[in-house]
């Protein structure tokens, strides 16, 4: 499978890594990650060029990593700096090093040409550091599904009424039209408002809504594989305009998709909220609801992936609600073509 490579993918949460080597598979490439004495992250191809033992089976020694087979030692740039028993180090004794960037408790890795790694392109939001918002890291959801299918799900408000009836959706949204458009930097935005309808389960618990609300879904898909879902509710009597939705209870659910291979994706998710800022337990309580909802997504996506593999290339039926996914797939196609030309 072809992947967009000249971009940043999430390798893991900051808390996932220590001075012990850890293996990750990203875009079908095996990588070893560890921290140096200073705490700085290192990412190298996870295969010793001598006898192919994964370096993750070895040991971190100071700032370097030593192969567990014959002791070849590599520095943070992937250069072999020691071959036990001889002074001469073969020129071919090196491994690929990957650029990394760490911020907001997230470790990003650049999978393409290192010379093109641009830290200004790492996903960021002002809410990460705003005192008016509270951030909370969630889990890593392992999905036996292609990342494109997972991304489709993350620009699709239409599924929530059917897949998440007790947490994120209810029947009142079933026939509400969906709007989709492509914005700056090819970010795909899919959205809708459900006006004067009963609150969903999530906002009965967070917001305490009992009477009818106005609620919204804004799905932002940042190619190739970062999604942000801006959703919330407000008292229907306020009749808030879209630009005033910060006055309601508002959640930003972030999904960082890391393709492992053609049928395996890791979705690391977190959320940022503008409510219950002083309640440290609120994040954990939200996690409980999100885990229910995302388990429902996992069940649907994995079942659909199995049938897609059996479909022998049969083309799926396309509906109006698929506009956002179609725009996203078009962006990915253009990115792949651009990299191929380069």
C-alpha positions, 0 to 999 in steps of 0.5 A: 500500500502507498502512504503519504510519507512527507508528513508527521505521524504520532509515534505515541504518547510521551509517557509511552517512552523511556530509556528502554527500547520500544518497537513501533511499526508505522507505515509498515516500517519497524522502528525502535524508539528510546530516550537518551540520558537528557530525555531527548527521543531517538528513533531508528530503523529497528534492524541491525545491519549485521544479522538483522536482529531488531535493535529493540531486542538490545539495550540502551547504553548511555545515549546509544543503543547496542544490538543484543546479538553481537554488540554493534552499537549505534548513536542517535543518528544511526551511525555505528560507533562500536564493533566489538573485537575490531577497530574498523567500522564498515561504512555500511554499518548504519541504520536510518534515523527518523526526525522526531518532535515532542509537544503537549505529551505527544511524540511525532515522527517524520516518515519521509525525506528527513531534509523536508521535516518541518516542525511548523507543520506539526498539528497544534491548537491554541486550546492545548495551552489555554486556561479556558480549556482542560486537556486529557489524554485518552487511550490508544485504540487498535483497529483491524482496519485501513486508516482511510476507512477509519478517517472516513468514519471521522468525517462522518456525523451521519453514523452517530445516530445508529452506531452510538445511540446511547452516548453520542447520538439519538434519532433526532439527527437522522434526517438533518442534512450534512454540509462538507467543504474543503478549507485552507491547507486541504482540511476537510470540514463536515458539519451539521446542527441539530436544533431544539432536540433532546440532549444525547447521553454524553451531554446529559452527564456533562452539562446536565441538560434535561430540556431540549438543546441545540447541538453541533458536530464539526468534523475537521480532518487534517490530512493525512491522518489527524482528526478533530471533532468539535461537538457540544450542546447549549440550551435551545432557548439561547439559539446560539449562532455557530460562531458563539458555540463557545458559550455552550458545553463544548468538547474537542475530541482529537484522533491521531491515526497511525497506519501500521499496515494496510489493515491495521491502524492505531487511533490515539485519542484525547479530548479538550473540554471547556467545562468542569475545568477544576474537576480532575476526575472529569477527564476520566469520566469522559473517558468511560463514555468515549471508550463505549463509543469507540468500541462501537466504532471498532466493531463496525469498522473491523466488520466492514474491513473484513467484508471489504477484503472479500469484495474483490474490488466491487465499488461501494455505493456512494451517498450524499453523506459521503461528500466529506470522505470523498473530499478527503480521499481526493486530498490523499490521492493528490498528496500521493501523486505529488510525492510520486512526481517529486 
